[in-house]
Amino acid sequence: MWFDKKHLKKEKTIKINNLHGYVLPHAGTAYTGHIMSHTLRFKPTKTFTNIVIIYYPVHNTPNVNNKYYHEYFVPFKTLQFYFKKKKYFPLNLKTQGTEPFNKQLEKIKSLKLKDTIYVVSADFSHFLP
């Protein structure tokens, strides 16, 4: 299972001025829930409605319910748990140079920075030195 809200904890909020984004792990919440919980306790003071999730999938086809790549799904579901009623914009870097990527990028370029949080989906578990 990639996401389970029981692995997340709502910690006491710490407000941060000029916070415009996060780097979040995309391994299952059983392994990363504590990291996500700690990271997302830091909240921007700005009001925002948009969240852009930038990711690069390792698989060539979606591997969560044949619909999502886990690199998007785990941060997406986690962010939904912490931030209600937001608009999400995925940006799949593996599709660069294609029409779907260009359309995603054009939508994202039209968003206002003051109304948007940017998230980089990262993998911290590849056992690199």
N, C-alpha and C positions, 0 to 999 in steps of 0.2 A: 504494500500500500504506500503510495507516494505522499498522501496528505491525510492527517488526522488532527483535528483541532485539539484533541486531548494532549497532544505533545507541545502545545503552545500555552504560554502563561502571560497574562496581562500584568506587566510590571508597573510600578509607579512611573508616571510620565515625567520625562525631563524635556523641557522646551528648549529649542535651539534656534537662534536667529540665523538666517541665511542658509538653512539646510535645504538643499535642492535635490537630494537623492540618497540612495543606499546602494551598497554592494551586498547582495544576499546569496547564500548558498542554495543550490537547487537539488541537493540530495534529499531523500525522504525526510519528513519531519521527525521520524523516530530517531534520526541521527543528528538533525540540525535544529530541532525545535528550540533548544536552549539558546542557540546562537541567534536565531530569528527573534525570539522573545526579548533577548537583551538588546539587540540592535534596534528593534522597532519600538522600544520604550522611548527612544529619542524622537521627538516629534517637532516638525517645523512650526514656527510661530505664524507663518503665512497660511492663509486659507487657500486650499487648492481643490480642484475637481478632477484633474487628469493625472494618470499614472502611466508612464511609458516603461515597458519592460523590454530591455535589450538582451537578447540571448543568442547562443550559437549551439544548435542541437548536434549531438554526436551521431544520432541515427538519421537515416534518410527518410523515414516515415514516422508519423506520430506514434509514440509508445505508451500513451495513457489513453485508454478507452478508444483507441484508433482515431482520436480527435486532437489531442494535445501532445506536444513534446514535454517531457518532464522538466526540462530547463525553463520552460515558461510556466507550466502548471503549478509547480510547488511555490514559487514566489507569488504567482497570481492568487492562488487560494489563500495563502498566508496573509497577503496584503488585504484581501477581502475580509478576513477575520478581524484585522486591526482598523481598517479604514472602510467604513460603510458608505454606500452610495457614491462611488467614484467611477469615472470612465477609464477603461483600460485600453492601452494601445500597444500591441505586441510589435516588436521589430526583430525579425528572424534574420540574423546576419548571414546565415548560410545561403540565403536566397538573393544576395546582392547581385545586381545586374539583371534581375528579372522584372517583369511588369508588376507582379504582386508586391515585391520589395519597394519599387518606385512609388506605388500607390500608398503603401504604409508610410514611407518616408515623407511624402508630400503632406499627408495628414498631420504627422508629427511636427513638421516644420511650421505648420500653421498655428500650432499651440503657443500660447503665451508662457514664457518662463515663469512669471509670477504666479501662474495658475497650474503649474505642472511639477510633478516629482518624477525624477528619472531613476530607474533601478537597473543595475547591471546584475544579471544572473551569472553567478560564478561557481566553479567547482573546486572545492578545497580538499578533495579526497582522492587525488590521483597519485599519492605517495611519491611526489617529486622531491628531489633533494632540496 
